Amino acid sequence: MQFQLTKNFIQNVEQFITQKDGLALKELLKDIHFADIAELLDELNAGEATYLIKLLESEITSEVLIELDDDVRERILDNLSPKEIAEELEEMDTDDAADVVAELDENIQQKVIEKIKDEEHVADIVELLKYDEDTAGGLMAKELVQVNETWTVAGCVREMRQQAQNVTRVHSIYVTDNDGKLKGRLSLKDLLTAHERALISDVYIPKVDYVNVNTKDEEVARIMQKYDLDAIPVVDEEGILVGRITIDDIVDFIKEEAEKDYQMAAGISQDVEADDSVWQLTRARLPWLVLGLFGGLGSVYILQGFDEALSSYPILFFFTPLIAAMAGNVGVQSSAIIVQGLANDIVKGSLWNRLLKEVGLALINGSVLGLLVIIFGFIVAQDQLVSITIAISMLLVIIIAALIGTFVPIILDKRGIDPAIATGPFITTSNDIFGIFLFFYISKMILGF
């Protein structure tokens, strides 16, 4: 049965911590998965969480720390000594350890690194810290199984046994030459069926997907997703094998990017969480609210320019929210599809063909919606010329909104700007302004006021 973190369970943990009953706590948590312990720590205060981290074995708590949100982990690490942090890092894979070290204050980082006993582990962590976090080098781990093409099958198996002790999960076996350059990969089936005196050079598979240390994280995710890879090797500029990226790291990256894009589409300019401070939340939200304010003021200014229309046909005023809403909705729909396509690298081909496609789609949707408006006007005995004016205005507004929602993300992407910024308030505000202007301008042309 899956573990459920109940209020009663949390209260028991808090009671044992208050009583400093470490034995009871260990017994209570001994069969609990580290991901569930991480969830538990989220419910405790910093002091209680720190007590648990110090109580349990580093083999467990190192995994727990990785699962925690950044702010919770930061609060706990602030209460640990450099020696205690180093003990946790020694149990982590190099990529996770490097991520934790990068979060520490600079004056603490060196003290923690000096306390790590495993010199090879330290060297790997320091090397990973040199890479930008948004590159393959920043995502990769140093732990892998690497064999030389000149080895025999028997010698390869012996060496693999030794290397595998330091690797949590063996996804692939990589083959290199004497200089460490990646040559290919080794199938476990081929290894088991080959003669023990056969050379690895005779049985390995030369074809292997790989990335460079400077490859952007989005490209790494795209490659692994496209080819269904559980892991991918990473090479440096000279083709030397330096690490590997596993699927769990890519899943974490995709999750973080999805959260960031969702917040950006909702009009939040920074990566924030619900429990962040009021000042942090304000800084993230206010810029887009200001944009919305100016957009609204622009709409007011446009309405003032058509005051004669409101005097002659006051009913137009009541359809203004409808036009603005349709423009915003269509724009957000179009931009959401394009942003998703850009993220998955499927927005290709001629822009002219995409233009025709969007116009055609907008014509169909706009015509159907416009017809419904005319039918509604007939039912409520509305002036048919007014209904036709609203229908035509809506049709043109939908076409313009679809084009803005389609091409703004593409233009932003070509200029190296995250296209997710185009969705939400940006598209909605711009389409509101264009929509209201077109509505009254077309109404003026048809109704003649």
C-alpha positions in Angstrom: 0.0 0.0 0.0 1.2 3.5 -0.9 2.3 5.6 2.1 -0.1 8.4 3.1 1.2 11.3 5.1 -1.6 11.9 7.6 -2.0 14.6 10.2 -1.8 12.0 12.9 1.5 10.7 11.5 3.0 14.2 11.5 1.9 14.8 15.1 3.6 11.6 16.2 6.8 12.7 14.5 6.6 16.1 16.1 6.0 14.5 19.5 9.0 12.2 19.2 11.2 15.1 18.1 10.0 17.2 21.1 10.9 14.2 23.4 14.2 13.7 21.6 13.2 10.1 21.2 15.5 9.2 18.3 15.0 5.4 18.6 11.2 5.8 18.3 11.7 8.1 15.3 14.0 5.7 13.5 11.6 2.8 14.1 8.7 4.9 12.8 10.6 5.9 9.6 12.6 2.8 8.9 10.3 1.5 6.1 9.4 5.0 4.7 10.7 5.9 1.2 13.0 8.9 1.1 10.6 10.8 -1.1 7.9 10.4 1.6 10.4 11.6 4.2 11.0 14.6 2.0 7.3 15.3 2.0 7.3 14.9 5.8 10.1 17.5 6.1 8.0 20.0 4.1 5.4 19.9 7.0 8.0 20.4 9.8 9.7 23.6 10.9 13.4 24.1 10.2 14.5 23.0 13.6 12.4 19.8 13.5 13.6 19.0 9.9 17.2 19.5 10.8 16.8 17.2 13.8 15.6 14.4 11.5 18.4 15.0 9.0 21.0 14.7 11.7 19.3 11.7 13.2 19.0 9.5 10.1 21.8 7.9 8.2 23.4 9.9 5.4 22.7 7.2 3.0 19.0 8.0 3.4 19.1 11.8 4.1 21.3 12.5 1.1 18.4 11.2 -1.1 15.9 13.1 1.0 17.8 16.4 0.5 17.7 16.0 -3.2 13.9 15.6 -3.2 13.3 18.8 -1.2 12.2 22.1 -2.6 15.1 24.5 -2.8 13.9 26.8 -0.1 13.3 23.9 2.4 16.7 22.4 1.6 18.3 25.9 2.1 16.8 26.3 5.6 18.0 22.9 6.6 21.5 23.3 5.3 21.8 26.7 7.1 21.5 24.6 10.3 24.2 22.1 9.4 27.9 22.5 9.8 30.3 22.2 6.8 31.3 18.7 8.1 27.7 17.6 8.3 26.9 18.9 4.8 30.0 17.2 3.4 28.9 13.9 4.9 25.6 14.2 2.9 27.4 15.2 -0.3 29.6 12.1 -0.1 26.5 9.9 -0.5 25.2 11.8 -3.5 25.9 11.4 -7.2 28.2 14.1 -8.4 25.5 16.0 -10.3 23.3 16.2 -7.3 26.2 17.1 -5.0 27.3 19.9 -7.4 23.7 21.3 -7.4 23.7 21.4 -3.6 27.1 23.0 -3.4 26.1 25.6 -6.0 23.2 26.7 -3.7 25.5 27.3 -0.7 27.0 30.7 0.1 30.4 31.2 -1.4 32.1 31.5 2.0 30.6 28.1 2.9 31.3 26.2 -0.3 35.0 26.0 0.1 34.7 24.9 3.7 32.3 22.1 2.7 34.5 20.9 -0.2 37.5 20.7 2.1 35.6 18.4 4.5 34.8 15.8 1.8 37.2 12.9 2.2 36.9 11.3 -1.2 39.3 13.3 -3.4 38.0 11.9 -6.6 34.5 12.9 -5.6 35.7 16.4 -4.8 37.4 16.7 -8.1 34.3 15.7 -10.0 32.1 18.1 -8.1 34.5 21.0 -8.7 34.6 20.1 -12.4 30.8 20.1 -12.7 30.6 23.5 -11.0 32.5 25.1 -13.9 29.7 24.4 -16.4 26.7 26.7 -16.9 23.6 25.1 -15.2 21.6 25.4 -18.4 24.0 23.2 -20.4 24.6 19.4 -20.7 27.7 19.9 -18.5 25.5 21.4 -15.8 23.1 18.5 -16.0 25.5 15.5 -16.3 26.9 13.2 -13.6 30.4 11.8 -13.7 29.3 8.3 -12.6 29.2 5.9 -15.5 30.5 2.5 -16.8 33.3 3.0 -19.3 35.3 0.3 -21.0 38.2 0.4 -23.4 37.9 -1.0 -27.0 41.2 -2.8 -26.6 40.0 -4.9 -23.6 38.9 -8.5 -23.9 35.4 -9.5 -22.9 36.7 -11.2 -19.7 38.7 -8.2 -18.7 35.8 -5.9 -19.5 33.5 -7.8 -17.2 36.0 -7.6 -14.3 36.4 -3.9 -14.8 32.7 -3.3 -15.0 32.1 -5.0 -11.7 34.4 -2.6 -10.1 33.0 0.5 -11.8 29.4 -0.5 -11.1 29.9 -0.2 -7.4 29.9 3.6 -7.7 27.0 3.8 -10.1 23.5 3.8 -8.8 21.9 2.6 -12.0 23.7 1.2 -15.0 21.8 2.5 -18.0 24.5 2.0 -20.7 28.0 0.8 -21.1 30.2 3.2 -23.1 33.2 2.3 -25.2 36.2 4.6 -25.5 39.7 4.5 -27.0 43.0 4.9 -25.2 42.6 8.7 -25.2 39.2 8.5 -23.6 37.3 9.4 -26.8 33.8 8.0 -27.1 33.7 5.3 -29.7 30.3 3.7 -29.1 28.2 1.6 -26.7 28.2 -2.0 -25.6 25.1 -4.2 -25.6 24.9 -6.4 -22.5 23.5 -9.2 -24.7 26.5 -9.0 -27.0 28.8 -8.9 -24.1 27.2 -12.0 -22.5 27.2 -14.0 -25.8 30.7 -13.1 -27.0 33.7 -15.3 -26.3 35.6 -14.2 -23.2 38.8 -13.7 -25.3 37.1 -11.5 -27.9 38.0 -7.9 -28.0 35.5 -5.2 -27.2 36.4 -3.5 -30.5 34.8 -6.5 -32.3 31.5 -6.5 -30.4 30.6 -2.9 -29.5 28.1 -0.8 -31.4 29.7 2.3 -33.1 26.4 4.2 -33.4 25.6 6.1 -30.2 23.7 9.4 -29.6 25.6 11.9 -27.5 25.7 15.6 -26.6 28.5 18.1 -26.1 29.1 19.7 -22.6 27.9 23.0 -24.1 24.7 21.7 -25.6 21.7 23.6 -24.2 19.5 21.8 -21.8 16.4 22.2 -24.0 18.3 20.5 -26.9 19.3 17.6 -24.6 15.7 17.1 -23.5 14.6 17.2 -27.1 17.1 14.6 -28.2 16.4 12.2 -25.3 12.6 12.6 -25.8 12.9 12.1 -29.6 15.0 8.9 -29.4 13.4 7.5 -26.1 16.8 7.5 -24.3 17.2 6.5 -20.7 20.6 8.1 -20.6 22.9 10.0 -23.0 26.7 10.3 -22.8 28.3 13.8 -22.7 31.6 14.6 -24.5 33.9 17.6 -24.4 35.2 19.6 -27.4 37.7 16.9 -28.2 35.2 14.1 -28.1 36.4 12.7 -24.7 33.7 11.1 -22.6 33.2 13.2 -19.5 29.8 12.2 -18.1 26.3 11.1 -18.7 22.8 12.5 -18.3 20.0 10.2 -17.1 16.3 10.4 -17.7 15.5 11.5 -14.1 17.5 14.6 -14.5 15.7 15.4 -17.8 12.3 14.8 -16.2 13.2 17.3 -13.4 14.3 19.8 -16.0 11.1 19.4 -18.1 9.0 19.8 -14.9 10.9 23.0 -14.0 10.5 24.4 -17.5 6.8 23.6 -17.5 6.3 25.4 -14.2 8.2 28.4 -15.5 6.2 28.6 -18.7 3.0 28.2 -16.9 3.8 31.0 -14.5 5.0 33.2 -17.4 1.8 32.5 -19.3 -0.2 33.5 -16.2 1.7 36.8 -16.1 4.4 36.0 -13.5 7.8 37.2 -14.5 9.9 35.2 -12.0 10.0 31.7 -10.7 8.1 31.9 -7.4 6.1 29.6 -5.1 3.1 30.1 -2.9 5.1 30.3 0.3 7.5 33.0 -1.0 7.5 36.4 0.7 5.0 39.1 -0.2 7.8 41.2 -1.7 9.0 38.3 -4.0 5.4 37.6 -5.1 4.8 41.3 -5.7 8.0 41.7 -7.9 6.9 38.7 -9.9 3.3 39.8 -10.5 3.3 43.6 -10.6 5.1 44.1 -14.0 2.4 42.2 -15.9 -0.4 43.9 -13.9 1.1 47.3 -14.9 1.1 46.1 -18.5 -2.6 45.2 -18.1 -3.3 48.6 -16.5 -1.8 50.4 -19.5 -3.7 48.1 -21.9 -6.9 49.0 -20.1 -6.2 52.7 -20.2 -5.5 52.3 -23.9 -8.9 50.7 -24.4 -10.5 53.6 -22.5 -8.7 56.1 -24.7 -10.0 54.3 -27.8 -13.5 54.2 -26.5 -13.4 58.0 -25.9 -12.5 58.4 -29.6 -15.7 56.8 -30.6 -18.1 58.6 -28.2 -20.3 59.5 -31.1 -20.8 55.8 -31.8 -21.9 55.2 -28.3 -24.4 58.1 -28.5 -25.9 56.9 -31.8 -25.7 53.1 -31.1 -25.4 52.6 -27.3 -26.0 48.9 -27.8 -22.4 48.6 -29.1 -21.1 49.4 -25.7 -22.6 46.2 -24.3 -20.9 44.1 -26.9 -17.4 45.6 -26.2 -16.6 43.0 -23.5 -17.6 40.2 -25.9 -15.3 41.4 -28.6 -12.4 41.9 -26.2 -12.9 38.5 -24.7 -13.0 36.7 -28.1 -9.9 38.5 -29.2 -8.0 37.5 -26.0 -9.3 33.9 -26.1 -8.4 33.3 -29.7 -4.9 34.9 -29.3 -4.1 32.8 -26.2 -5.3 29.6 -28.0 -3.1 30.3 -31.0 -0.1 31.3 -29.0 -0.4 28.3 -26.7 -0.3 25.9 -29.6 2.7 27.7 -31.2 4.6 27.9 -27.9 4.1 24.2 -27.3 5.2 23.4 -30.9 8.3 25.5 -30.5 9.2 23.7 -27.3 8.8 20.4 -29.0 10.6 21.6 -32.2 7.7 20.8 -34.5 7.0 24.3 -35.8 8.7 24.0 -39.1 8.0 24.8 -42.8 7.0 27.9 -44.6 5.6 30.8 -42.6 3.4 31.6 -45.6 1.8 28.2 -45.3 1.3 28.7 -41.6 -0.2 32.2 -42.4 -2.8 30.6 -44.8 -3.6 27.9 -42.3 -4.2 30.3 -39.4 -6.3 32.6 -41.6 -8.4 29.6 -42.8 -8.9 28.4 -39.3 -9.9 31.9 -38.1 -12.3 32.3 -41.0 -14.1 29.1 -40.1 -14.3 29.9 -36.3 -15.2 33.5 -36.9 -17.9 32.7 -39.4 -19.5 30.1 -37.1 -19.4 32.5 -34.1 -20.6 35.4 -36.2 -23.6 33.4 -37.4 -24.4 32.6 -33.8 -24.4 36.3 -33.1 -26.8 37.0 -36.0 -29.1 34.3 -34.8 -29.0 35.7 -31.2 -29.8 39.2 -32.6 -32.8 37.7 -34.5 -34.1 36.0 -31.3 -33.9 39.1 -29.2 -35.3 41.3 -32.0 -32.1 43.3 -32.4 -31.5 45.6 -35.4 -30.1 43.1 -38.1 -27.7 45.7 -39.4 -26.2 46.0 -35.9 -26.0 42.2 -35.6 -24.3 41.9 -39.0 -21.8 44.7 -37.9 -21.0 42.8 -34.7 -20.6 39.5 -36.6 -18.2 41.0 -39.3 -16.2 42.8 -36.6 -15.9 39.6 -34.6 -14.7 37.7 -37.7 -12.0 40.3 -38.5 -11.0 40.6 -34.8 -10.6 36.8 -34.6 -8.4 36.7 -37.7 -6.1 39.5 -36.4 -6.0 37.8 -32.9 -5.0 34.5 -34.4 -2.3 36.0 -36.4 -0.9 37.9 -33.4 -1.1 34.8 -31.3 0.7 32.8 -33.9 3.5 35.1 -35.1 4.5 36.9 -31.9 5.8 33.7 -30.3 7.7 32.8 -33.5 9.3 36.2 -33.7 10.3 36.1 -30.1 11.8 32.7 -30.5 13.8 33.8 -33.5 15.2 36.7 -31.4 16.2 34.3 -28.6 13.4 35.3 -26.3 11.4 32.7 -24.4 8.1 32.5 -26.5 6.1 31.6 -23.4 6.2 35.3 -22.6 3.8 35.8 -25.5 0.9 33.9 -23.9 -1.3 35.2 -21.1 -1.3 39.0 -20.3 0.9 40.0 -23.3 -1.3 38.5 -26.0 -4.6 39.3 -24.1 -3.8 42.9 -23.5 -2.6 43.6 -27.1 -5.6 41.8 -28.6 -8.0 43.7 -26.3 -6.7 47.0 -27.7 -6.7 45.9 -31.4 -10.1 44.2 -30.9 -11.9 47.2 -29.5 -10.3 49.5 -32.1 -11.3 47.3 -35.0 -14.8 46.8 -33.6 -15.6 50.5 -33.5 -13.8 51.3 -36.7 -15.7 48.7 -38.6 -18.9 49.7 -36.9 -18.3 53.2 -38.0 -17.8 52.1 -41.6 -20.9 50.0 -41.7 -23.3 52.0 -39.6 -22.1 55.4 -40.8 -22.0 57.4 -37.6 
